[in-house]
Amino acid sequence: MVDASKLGFGPTKSRPIHGRMVHYLAHGGGWRFDTLLEKEPETIEWIDGFAPGDTLWDIGANVGIYSIYAALRGVNVMAFEPHFANYFQLCVNVMLNGLQDCVMPMCLALAEKKEVSTINLASVEFGSSMSSFGSNLDFRGQPYQPAFCQGMVGVDMDSFVEEFHVAYPDHIKIDVDGIELPIVRGGRRTLAHPAVKSLSIELIDSDLAQVNGVGAVLEAAGLRFVRKKQNAEFATPQTRDVLNFLYQRG
């Protein structure tokens, strides 16, 4: 393992996951690894069903907890994370675990169309969330004052695949705190490709416009709704209605 302290990256922690020690930066997003197996058991169960050699797109990868978990199970991962601090920690965590041949971190925002804009960061802390690409509206559509406006390139899934000749993923995870519907709208052709077997997306269950809009795009692409779940033990008053929705082909 690379000695992160000698590189000035700060202290690291380790924890066993399925018989292997996983290493990660302790500060900032370290708590996400501490609770990896407990916070979203439905996401762990979903990833556990992947076949070795499958490809996962982790859209909104944060510091890489699910990207690394999937890679340890033999899954190839493309991890999209535009937040500069999270992207740094994502890359270091991948390096600490020697997974650079399995996980490709991409500092890129998936969006509805190609554009140069800003990602408006709600916080610049490592492991933070609730930032928004192209607007300063939070995940419930309310305006907020960004802590920092970071320049970013956005691209739709269809253009990303077709213009860069990227292989279609087998599975897609979307957790982006607000622009879920624009992202799926920008991936209609990709989502309809038979290679895409499943998609997990975090949605606000009480936001019928969001849920129905996403559901309509995915149904048209041949992905059927399977279930929606949340671990209530980790819910807050602000996230009590935020659930992971799972869709599968067939």
Buried (B, 14 or more C-beta within 10 A) or exposed (E): EBEBEEEEBBEBBBEEBEEEEBBBBBBBBBBBBBEBBEBBEBBBEBBEEBEEEBBBBBBBBBBBBBBBBBBBBEBBBBBBBBBBBBBBBBBBBBBBBEBEEBBBBBBBBBBBEBBEBBBBBBBBBBBBBBBBBBBBBBBBEEEBEBBBEBEBBBBBBBBBBEEEEBEBBBBBBBBBBBBBBBBBBBBBBBBBBEEBBBBBBBBBBEBEEBBEBBBEBBEEBBBEBBEBBBBEEEEEEEEEEBBBBBBBBE
